[in-house]
Every structure is written in structure tokens, then in C-alpha cells.
Amino acid sequence: MERYLVQGGLPLSGTVQIGGAKNSILPVLAAALLNDSSEEIRLRKVPALGDVRAMISILTCLGAQVGREGEDLLLQTAAVDCDQVPDLLMREMRSSIFLMGPLLGRLGRVRISYPGGCAIGLRPINLHLEGLQKLGAVIEEKNGSIEARGRLRGSKITLAYPSVGATENLMMASVCARGSTVIANAACEPEITDLQNFLNTLGARISGAGGPEITIRGVRGLHGGSYRVFPDRIVAGTFLLAAVITGGCITVEGIVPEHLTALSGLLEQAGAAVEIGAAAITVSAKRPLRALQRVRTGPYPGFPTDLQPQLLAALTLARGSSTVIEHVFKGRFHHVPELRRMGAKIDLSGHRAIIRGVDRLSGAEVKATDLRAGAALTLAALAAEGPSRITGISHIERGYERLPETLSLLGARILRERGAPEEVLSR
Ligand code: EPZ
């Protein structure tokens, strides 16, 4: 089993080029199934991530041909004819739910098993299923699997919560439906706009993404095209928080700064120096952060839940007591017991975490239970005095490409350790 071995205590400094967004590329890959023409789709500069590999395996199973040309992915989707996603692949990640919309939209039927839940919560899919039923799908759930059938027709759908995945799934299902669909109370995340722009490149007729009401006018079919997704705002935010927690200075380049407004505002409030350029942000924090009285996660443009574990890790070393309220995923505090092993002082009460700043963290053996918790533990280990060993790194590598290599270029002492651990960590 692989682990990260980290010798912390060094300030990180330098520049990081940010790659394509995992949470854009996953729905975009699923949406490619809507192209029933023989024209090729080229996705430019796709990061080599665990979840991307898992989604490619699913597309290949369904009859698509997917190849790599340098950093680009080339997709041929004319031969897609399978409507069933293998259970094993469904369980690999939550994003497999994104296949319902395109397969139903293209083939008129789909059979999937319930996507895996994970450490951040139950991950219900009621909003997805209710929306598909509004579009005319007949859905049968039995023995842990779901079968949906029907020739979809446009409808007005109002989401009870601005769910990112449900918005994306219903956009995809509506692309080739008869008539027009309006999704109200839609998610406004940049990844929704990315999906709209990608589908319109292939001939869809979608408008309104980025706002709370999206209109999809049904078309007969899609064609090929070339597209590059937005840069990953969560990976960018993670590196900016690496500067903060280690007392260094890091510039993230190739980003859309407005996608990180919530984070940069909080970091300025906490006393970090934040410099915003046209396509870059630089953060330096030569002294401990000031505590943040109340940080609340929420739908975009609120503070993103996917940066909550990483910010919480940085606040363990702030001066004073901070409060973080996790309002999107109830269970998203599995990083807290692991941070406590490093000396953090954190009390949990329901959605709320109270973090009392300490002078230092100590290296320890810690375990990543999900993607962003693993990122938070890596940041804490980089700041801690002494060595840390982080297990469960396959979670981290679902969403971060070559993380140890990138951090090493910023001055970190971190390596990927294989096989049996050499020895219990010496202090
Ligand atoms: C997407 O997950 C992201 N994943 C998540 O990123 C991100 O945390 C989340 O959006 C919120 O921004 C991808 O894009 C692949 P939701 P998703 O549907 O679509 C409830 C990461 O670390 N809900 O917006 O699953 C749900 O329980 C991952 O990169 C229902 O109740 O999120 C949650 O409380 C983690 N019923 C809230 O809505 C439903 O049918 C937000 O979920 C669907 C969702």
C-alpha cells in the first residue's frame, strides 16, 4: 500500500501551473456520449487523475473509443450502444451517476447501480431521479439497481436544492429531448458553465448556466468538436492554502481568479497578503493567520465545501478561535480526528467545528478517508514539526495530479513510499 512520507516545517514558495478541473472533466466525459455522429471529440489538456481513468473505463465499457494524444483525450462515440454500467465501475466513484442523463437521452434506457457513498455523506440521488421523471423517464429501483426508460420530452424542473450533479445530469438528459427544458434553482458553479459551453460546442442549445435558471432547447443530435475545461479552482485553492499553512509564498497560474473570490476574501480577512492578477493569484502569510469567526460553506459563489478541510487545517495554526460550519455535506469532518493526532485542538458539534489555534502541529501517522480530507492532512503534515506518514493516498490521487512532485518543486520534503513502511516514524 502506498503512502506519503512528509518531513514538515519548511515554508513553501514558488509557482504552480493549474490543470483542468476534475469536476468539469467528469461530467464533460459523460456528456460526450450524447454525440451519436462519427465525428471525433478532442478534450485538450486533460489531467491524469484516478477519477478520469475510472470514467474512461466506463465509457469504454459502453462502446466508446478513448485514446490519449499527449495531454489530450480523443473520443469516438458513434458505436455507443450499451445501456448498462457495470456495478464494479459504478461503485468506484460518485460521478458514475452522470451517465444516467446522457444514456437516457441517447438510447432511451439506462441501467445503473446506486453510486458509492463516501466518507463525506450519504450522497442521495433523489433530485436526479425526480428530475428525470419530470422529463418523462419511467424509473424502477430494485435490489440496489436503477432502471430508467423513456423518450424524454422537455419540462420545467425546479430543484429543491441547487445540486451540482443533478443540474448537470438533467442538462445532459434534456439536450436531445423533444421541446425545451428549464431548470430552476440550478447550481451556479463554474463547472456548470463549463458543461454548457462544451455541449454547445457540440451543437446543443443551452443558455443561462452560471445563473439559477438554465434553458435547454432540444436538438436532434450532436456532432464532434474540441474543448478545454476551466482550470481546477479547488486544486488552485489547495496550493494557496499550502502557502498559508507553511508560512510561505505561492503563485497559482493559469486560473480564473473570480472562481476563487470566496477563498481570497477569507484569506485577506485572516491577514494573508493576497495579490490577484489576470490569470493568477499569489498568497503569502509570513505570520500566523488571524482566526476567522465564522466560515460557512455553501453553493457557489459561497465558500466551497471542497476547500473546507484544507482551510480548517490552516486554521489549526491561526491565532485565536475559528468557527467553520459545513452546510453542504453533514458528515464532512473525517479529517478532524486525524488532525487531532497532530496536536490540533478542534471541537465538533453537528455541522460546526470550533478550531482553537495552537503554536505548532507535530508529525504523526494519519489516514486519508476521502479526497479533500487527504489534501488537508497533506497540508497539515507540511506544516508540522517532524515526520508524518499519510496512508489512503489513492483518495488524494483521484483529484490531485503528481502532488508530491509538485510540492517538492515548492520546497517540500515529501515522497511516495511503497511496500512495507521502513520503520515507525521516529520523532
Ligand atoms: C459535486 O458533488 C462535486 N463532485 C463535489 O466535489 C462537490 O463537493 C459538490 O458538487 C458540491 O459542490 C463532482 O462534481 C464530481 P451536490 P455532487 O449534488 O454533485 C444533496 C470533490 O471533492 N443532494 O451539489 O454530489 C447532497 O447530499 C467532490 O471534488 C441531495 O440531497 O454534490 C449534498 O448535501 C466531493 N439529493 C448537497 O445536495 C440529490 O439528489 C450537495 O450535493 C443530490 C444532492
Residues whose N, C-alpha, C, O or C-beta is under 5 A from the ligand:
A	BS01	EPZ	N23 L26 S95 R123 P124 I125 N126 L127 H128 Y161 P162 S163 V164 G165 A166 T305 D306 V328 F329 L371 R372
